[in-house]
Structure formats: structure tokens, C-alpha cells
Amino acid sequence: MLHDRVLVRTDTPEGERRSTGGIVIPATAAVGRRLAWAEVVAVGQNVRTVEPGDRVLYDPEDRAEVEVRGVAYVLMRERDLHAVAAERLEGSEDSTGLYL
């Protein structure tokens, strides 16, 4: 990875999903702007806030997909991340483990 790039693997495949009430929502359903969670796989040398293994929140509409050895990943800049959820951030007693 170069510079401030972050390579992530999405948590859920795109397609139909279920609501909290159990209703199946088809992939073709129009929904508002929705952010998605992913796991960081690799980072560039200038990335300061995330490490491999962290979970990050990003906008799936602003992404560049790449396939490496048959696995689909999303490549983005560090500044395009909205939040980081990592166990290493849970150090203090008032911390939620979520860095926004």
C-alpha cells in the first residue's frame, strides 16, 4: 500500500439484507445514503489512525473496488473514513472503543 491508502474487506456482501424486525429488503430497494462497516486489511506508510484488523465506517458510494487473488476489496484514502472501531482504543474507562 502506498501513502495514505487503506485497503478494506467489506463485512457483508451486497444484495438483499434483513431489517431488525426480520423483513427481507431486496438489493434493488432504494434506500437513503447508508454507511457501511469493513475490516482494514492493509495500510500505507502515511496512515496514522488505523491499523490492520480495525473496523472502519465508510461511504460505499465513494469507493474503488479491486480484486486480489479472487477476493474483492475496497481501496480508499484515510480521509474518506468516517469512524474507527478498535479494541486498542478502549484503554480508558470512559472510552467506547469508537474513534470518530
C-alpha positions as CSV (number, residue, x, y, z in Angstrom):
1,M,0.0,0.0,0.0
2,L,1.2,3.5,-0.8
3,H,0.9,6.8,1.0
4,D,-2.4,7.3,2.8
5,R,-4.3,4.4,1.2
6,V,-6.3,1.9,3.2
7,L,-7.4,-1.5,1.8
8,V,-10.6,-2.9,3.4
9,R,-12.7,-6.0,3.1
10,T,-16.5,-5.4,3.5
11,D,-18.3,-7.2,6.2
12,T,-21.4,-8.1,4.3
13,P,-21.9,-8.9,0.6
14,E,-24.1,-6.5,-1.3
15,G,-27.5,-7.8,-2.1
16,E,-30.6,-8.4,0.0
17,R,-30.5,-7.8,3.7
18,R,-32.8,-8.2,6.7
19,S,-34.2,-5.4,8.9
20,T,-34.1,-5.7,12.6
21,G,-37.7,-6.9,12.5
22,G,-36.7,-9.8,10.1
23,I,-38.2,-8.3,6.9
24,V,-36.1,-9.1,3.8
25,I,-35.1,-6.0,1.9
26,P,-34.2,-6.7,-1.7
27,A,-31.0,-5.3,-3.2
28,T,-33.0,-3.3,-5.7
29,A,-34.8,-1.3,-3.0
30,A,-34.0,2.4,-2.9
31,V,-32.6,3.5,0.4
32,G,-31.1,6.7,1.6
33,R,-27.4,7.3,1.9
34,R,-26.1,4.5,4.2
35,L,-22.6,4.0,5.5
36,A,-21.0,0.5,5.8
37,W,-18.6,-1.3,8.1
38,A,-15.4,-3.0,6.8
39,E,-12.3,-4.6,8.2
40,V,-8.9,-3.0,7.5
41,V,-6.6,-5.4,5.7
42,A,-3.6,-3.2,4.8
43,V,-2.5,0.4,5.2
44,G,0.0,2.7,3.5
45,Q,3.1,4.1,5.3
46,N,1.5,7.5,5.9
47,V,-1.7,6.2,7.6
48,R,-1.9,7.3,11.2
49,T,-5.3,6.4,12.7
50,V,-6.0,2.9,11.6
51,E,-4.2,-0.5,11.7
52,P,-4.9,-3.8,10.1
53,G,-7.6,-5.6,12.0
54,D,-9.6,-2.4,12.9
55,R,-13.2,-2.0,11.8
56,V,-13.9,1.3,9.9
57,L,-17.1,3.1,8.8
58,Y,-17.1,4.4,5.2
59,D,-19.4,5.5,2.4
60,P,-19.9,2.7,-0.1
61,E,-20.7,5.1,-2.9
62,D,-17.2,6.7,-2.7
63,R,-15.1,3.6,-3.3
64,A,-12.7,2.0,-5.7
65,E,-13.0,-1.8,-5.8
66,V,-10.1,-4.1,-6.6
67,E,-9.9,-7.9,-6.7
68,V,-6.8,-9.6,-5.4
69,R,-6.5,-13.4,-5.7
70,G,-10.2,-13.7,-6.2
71,V,-11.2,-11.7,-3.1
72,A,-12.9,-8.3,-3.6
73,Y,-11.5,-5.4,-1.6
74,V,-12.2,-1.6,-1.4
75,L,-9.4,0.8,-1.7
76,M,-9.7,4.3,-0.3
77,R,-7.8,7.2,1.3
78,E,-7.6,7.5,5.0
79,R,-9.5,10.8,5.0
80,D,-12.5,9.0,3.4
81,L,-13.1,7.0,6.6
82,H,-15.8,8.2,8.9
83,A,-15.1,6.2,12.1
84,V,-12.8,3.6,13.5
85,A,-13.8,0.9,16.0
86,A,-10.8,-0.9,17.6
87,E,-10.2,-2.7,20.8
88,R,-6.9,-0.8,21.2
89,L,-8.9,2.4,21.6
90,E,-10.8,1.0,24.6
91,G,-7.9,1.9,27.0
92,S,-9.7,4.4,29.3
93,E,-12.7,3.8,31.4
94,D,-14.9,6.4,29.6
95,S,-13.9,5.1,26.1
96,T,-16.5,3.4,23.8
97,G,-13.8,2.0,21.6
98,L,-15.1,4.1,18.7
99,Y,-13.0,6.9,17.3
100,L,-14.9,9.5,15.2
